[in-house]
Amino acid sequence: MYLNCHTYYSLRFGTFSELELLQLAQTNHVTQLALTDINNTSAGLNFVRKAKQFNIRPILGIDFRNGVDCCFVGIAKNNEGYQELNAFLSWHLHKEEKLPAIAPHFDNAYIIYPFEKVLLNDQITFSEDEYIGISIADLRRLPFSKLVELKSKLVVLQPVTFRNKRDYNAHRLLRAIDNNTLLSKLPKTEEAHEDEKMFPVQNLAAAFSEYPFILENTEKLMNSCSIHFDFSEGREPQNQKTYLQSKEEDERLLEELCRKGLPYRYPEMNDTILNRLEKELGLIKKMGFVSYFLINWNIVSHAQKKGFFYVGRGSGANSIVAYLLRITDVDPIELDLYFERFINLYRVNPPDFDIDFSWRDREEMTQYIFDTFKNVVLLGTYVTFKHRGVVRELGKVFGLPKNEIDLLADGRYQPSRLDEVSNLVLKYGELIKGMPNYLSIHASGILISEKPAHYFSATHLPPKGFATVMFDMVIAEDVGLYKYDILGQRGLAKIKETMEILEASRPEEIAKFDIHDIKAFKNDPNINNMIKSAQCMGCFYVESPAMRMLLKKLQVDSYLGLVAASSIIRPGVAKSGMMREYILRHRNPGRAEEKAHPVMLDIMPETNGVMVYQEDVIKVANCFAGLDLGEADVLRRGMSGKFRSREEFQKVKDKFIGNCREKGYDDKLIFEIWGQIASFAGYAFAKGHSASYAVESYQSLFLRTYYPLEYMVAVLNNGGGFYRAESYIHEARMLGATIHAPCVNKSQPANCLYGTQLYLGLMYLKELESRVMDRILKERTANGPFTSLADFLDRVVISIEQVSILIRIDAFRFTQVNQHELLWQAHLFLSKGMLVEHPKLFPPRHQKFSIPKMHTTDLEMAFTQLELLGFCLCSPFELLKEPLKNDHGSKDLERYLGNHIDIYGYLVTVKNTSTHNGKRMHFATLLDQHGEVFDTVLFPPVAAKYHFRGRGVYRFYGKVVSEFGFLSIEVIKMLKQDYIQDPRYADMKTANKVFSNKK
């Protein structure tokens, strides 16, 4: 009898989930009900999936509203009706147009107009599928309305938005947040009525007892509705079924492409390769995944034609078919990649292909997919209310001052000292926390379905302009929609731009190598030595302090070693304690036989009996615990956040333990192995995934080894990496570049390289407008370099504020005129704020001014660079107020091993972390005064006493220690060093005297 039920996906309006709605209905003895969220269908599929567990027959619809004003409620008669309603809503959401007061005709959906709306619109004629909705509140007025005569058109429309008073209070707060207003000023018209509740069926029937025909009409309408989606384990995928016209054509094409790919990938063929290919092709056909592979092949083929760099990874990287189709660059034969992780008969969903493109190319690739295939949408996700955000929003709603909101949001308060209003903020914050706040886009997922997307959901149109469904990847997989992951990353852009720089400056070099010849890179001793020494600044996935530390500890000097390191670094392996154990076994070959269980060592000889990759879970579950491959895959999926059936996972866990006991393993061993599996928690990589990362790492390492300056410029021009731009500029200097501040004659918006001369891009001048950069480049390209400041001002439309930035950063140094003099000249030439927006017809006549001689010091320039660029181009050690007391650096650590050292370091990065008992500690990476890197650790007692206070130079006193050959300093004392006072605002004589003494 309930045709208008809302969940919290009626965003900033509803107050509970679709499961709680079903629970509420079951409690009230309701056997069928309609979910009709306001302009939203996020909960629809899961509502249908779960309804059977509550013995409820689900019906789907949409509450169409302009704001909170209900126009009408659409109820789908069947799946086709749901598609019609979704398409209608989507059109209005995409166009951002108001919904009409009168609904269009739907072939397979009912329309119910609220009683109040019918009275206002004076609509008397209704089509066969249109009804008037009567709520309990409307019953008081129904006898006095002529609508009572339309007996066949009246149905129950009792909205359900709340369960209790608390829900109603939460609703009012959500409405205040949505309206950005104080709760006390929230208009009543923006709220739902407090009686929008669900009553037991018998109570509802009693309320309408005087109008039995209304109940009969409602039941008849509901009984005529039927909605079905297949959520069974054996469901067919809902992805596009065929790539060509038929399944047979698809299979022939896939076989043909594999045959073509064999000579390219395997010049020397053997039975191992052919048998693996035959086995894979058989299973891919049997599982119905042929079109999935061909669509991915189409995508990467287009990328190849466009010259776009890409990396195919995910579990699909375990596939020889994917390797032959060039979806991936990982050879599963070479790496002995576990076939069953890629695909097995128990696996319903296709393998994952995560295809990374350059962040510059991703949008074009997405547009290509939308243009090429028929039913394409982006996958949605929900941004939920988090604690800090909720507290800030509710703080504003309750009228708290900003300082009190900050204290509450940051948790800096004593509960006993909070007033009533602050307690309400925290109380209702807990209630709202976790509710969806607004719809967003999945980071990478694209759906290409056989049926139109609106068969499953309405779509909205985020800023990028691609239609996006209203459900997430978990719901998508539940219904058989499997995503194509198209991601953007900066590592590929760095490789591509390095190639472009070489093409422009040294084209003869491009002919010397093939950037896709990974086999040659793997065997290059120079590259492998770089990995072993962990000199990988700027290189994809191997540059972070943690990875640098691991590479040193593992003594990695090969591709296979890097593949393992890429997965070992993940939190799951580290958390289980197996990272340390892996290092110990790697460095001490006899330890594996001593410590590892023989079965574990037999299953994973390559990793010394330690679980490192996702497929190791399947191997251990299958071989160690005797689970079949389907059950083993349940364990693997159960470790990830996207797994749904915890009951199924628990059953498999119980069977794992039971089987191990039957095999005679003692409980200590069983639970130790289970603990290792559980600790992976979805973080471990598939081996093929790690191998794909390692391929990209080797490409970037090759360029870093042989074309270091070009590569470092590309790194800087693509947003850097793990570190700040300043660190990569320093690295370029250490690699032989001379660094120049931006120059109006030499610089581009991005960084550019002339031989070994690196000119910083105008983009680093944070306050310089992009339109000014465009004008400078356009004029310089058209009419040649600028000869003087006057020439520049004549040719470029610019304000005094903008030209001052360029003068202060010394962008006119080619004039050999002091910047103070240039500033005077600019002020005399330009009146403040005045711009001439048209070209000058005749060369201007310039008045000659007499300006006194001025000078600028290096110290002034350093502080100006700090202000305008965010970093200075001299050594930060030159800016210290007090001279250095020693010249210790990274080179001295080995000499001081086991002893204490006094050392200065410029902060590069800090990792704040916690011990297992929650105590704070820090790992910090710094540059010494000679430009070399060293690492420090502040254990909890020291971290509690000393704090990093932003970038700058710190003096450390601590003990030099070694762990597996990696040297670091356990800090005992630390003090941040003061800089000289900025001479631009200080006594110039004093400041410059200190500076010159230091130099």
Buried (B, 14 or more C-beta within 10 A) or exposed (E): BBBBBBBBBBBBBBBBBBBBBBBBBBEBEBEBBBBBBBBBBBBBBBBBBBBEEBEBBBBBBBBBBBEBEBBBBBBBBBBEBBBBBBBBBBEBBBEEEEBEBEBEEBEBBBBBBBBBBBBEEEBEEBEEBBBBBBBBBBBEBBEEBEBBEBEEBBBBBBBBBBBEEEBBBBBBBBBBBBBEBEBEEBEEEBBBEEBBBBBEBEEBBEBBEEBEEBBBBBBEBBEEBEBEBEBEEEEEBBBBBBBBEEBEEBBEBBBEBBEEBBEEBBEEEEEEBEEBBEEBBEBBBEBBBBBBBBBBBBBBBBBEEEEBBBBBBBBBBBBBBBBBBBBBBBBBBEBEBBBBBBBBEBBBBBBBBBBBBBBBBBBBBBEBBBEEBEBBBBBBBBEBBEBBBBBBBBBBBBEBEEEBBBBBBEEEBEEEEBEEEBEBBBEBBEBBBBBBBEBBBBEBBBBBBBBBBBBBBBBBBBEEEBBBBBBBBEBBBBBBBBBBBBBBBBBBBBBBBBBBBBEEBEEEBEEEBEBEEBEEBBEBEEBBEBBBEBBBBBBBBBBBBEBBBBBBBBBBBBBBBBBBBBBBBBBBBBBBEBBBBBBBBBEEEEBBEEBBBEBBBEBBEBBBBBBBBBBBBBBBBBBBBBBBBBBBBBBBBBBEEEBBBEEBBEEBBEBBBEBBEEEEBEEEBBBEBBEBBBBBBBBBBBBBBBBBBBBBBBBBBBBBBBBBBBBBBBBBBBEBBBBBBBBBBBBBBBBEBEBBBBBBBBBBBBBBBEEEEBBBBBBBBEEBBEEBBEBBBEBBEEEEEBEBBBBBBBBBBBBBEBBBBBBBBBBBBBBEBBBBBBBBBBEEBBEEEEEEEEEEEEEEEEEEEEBEEEEBBEBBBBBBBBBBBBBBBBBBBBBBEEEBEEEBBBEBBEEBEEEEBEBBBBBBBBEEEEEEEEEBBBBBBBBBBBBBBBBBBBBBEBBEEBEBEEBBBBBBBBBBBEEBEBBBBBBBEBEBBEBBBBBBEBEEEEBBEBBEEBE
